[in-house]
Amino acid sequence: MTGLDIAPTLLRHARKRKCSIRPGIDYVIGDGVTLPFADGEFDLVVAFMSMMDMADQAAVLKQLARVLKRGGFLQFSILHPCFVPPTRRNIRNQLGEAVAVEVADYFDETQGRIGRWIFSAIPRKSGRG
């Protein structure tokens, strides 16, 4: 089994845990657009809650098809688009308490817009880096 992630910190934590819990798993740093594997290397590829965050999903799907053996299986899961609409905000009552969520522009085309956020304000001791 091989695990791939773009985040070195997540891989470091996975490697620490694997020694005692899951021996036999290789962890590799990489991204979905340039998978560091040979053609037809895998019988099964699982992409769990990741593809919706990749800018070029068509390129990722091509890479996944490339690394799958003929007749291999791709299983993936993504957020439903209702969870990341173009417009989303909390509706608050007079006390400032969130009482509802407004979801709007759900069917608007995104024209390739991608939201971006960075954990830049997290202190190093919190596990970043």
SVG drawing of the C-alpha trace seen along z (x, -y; Angstrom):
<svg xmlns="http://www.w3.org/2000/svg" viewBox="-32 -43 40 48">
<polyline fill="none" stroke="black" stroke-width="0.4" points="0.0,0.0 1.2,-3.5 0.0,-6.8 0.6,-10.1 0.1,-13.6 1.4,-17.0 1.9,-18.0 5.2,-16.9 3.9,-17.3 1.0,-14.9 3.4,-12.3 5.8,-12.7 3.0,-12.0 1.8,-9.0 5.3,-7.6 5.6,-7.9 2.3,-6.0 3.0,-3.3 6.0,-1.8 3.7,-0.4 0.3,-0.3 0.5,0.3 3.8,1.7 4.1,2.1 2.7,-1.2 5.0,-3.5 4.4,-7.2 5.3,-9.4 5.2,-13.2 3.7,-14.4 0.6,-15.9 -2.1,-14.6 -1.0,-16.4 2.5,-14.8 2.1,-11.4 5.6,-9.9 4.6,-6.3 5.0,-4.1 2.3,-3.5 -0.1,-0.8 1.4,-0.4 -1.8,-0.1 -4.9,2.1 -6.8,-0.4 -6.5,-4.1 -8.5,-5.9 -8.7,-9.7 -10.4,-10.7 -11.7,-14.2 -9.0,-15.7 -9.9,-16.1 -12.2,-19.1 -9.1,-21.0 -7.0,-20.4 -6.9,-23.2 -6.6,-21.0 -8.9,-18.0 -8.7,-16.9 -4.9,-16.5 -5.4,-14.6 -7.8,-12.2 -5.4,-11.6 -2.6,-10.8 -4.9,-8.5 -5.8,-6.6 -2.1,-6.4 -1.0,-4.8 -4.0,-2.3 -3.5,1.1 -5.8,2.0 -9.2,2.9 -8.1,1.1 -10.6,-0.8 -10.7,-4.4 -12.7,-5.3 -13.0,-8.9 -15.1,-11.1 -15.5,-14.9 -17.5,-17.5 -20.9,-18.1 -20.9,-21.6 -23.6,-22.8 -20.9,-22.9 -18.6,-25.3 -21.0,-27.6 -19.8,-30.9 -21.8,-32.8 -22.1,-31.5 -22.5,-33.5 -23.9,-33.1 -27.2,-34.9 -27.1,-36.3 -29.8,-37.4 -29.8,-40.6 -27.4,-39.1 -24.9,-38.2 -25.6,-34.5 -25.5,-32.4 -29.1,-31.2 -28.9,-30.2 -26.6,-29.9 -27.3,-31.6 -26.2,-29.6 -26.5,-31.5 -25.3,-31.5 -25.2,-27.7 -25.8,-27.2 -23.4,-30.0 -20.5,-29.0 -17.2,-29.5 -15.2,-30.2 -12.2,-28.4 -12.2,-30.5 -10.6,-28.6 -10.7,-29.6 -7.4,-29.7 -6.5,-29.7 -3.2,-29.2 -2.4,-28.2 0.0,-31.1 -1.0,-32.3 -0.7,-28.9 2.1,-28.9 4.9,-26.3 4.2,-24.4 0.7,-23.6 2.1,-21.1 2.6,-23.2 5.7,-22.8"/>
</svg>
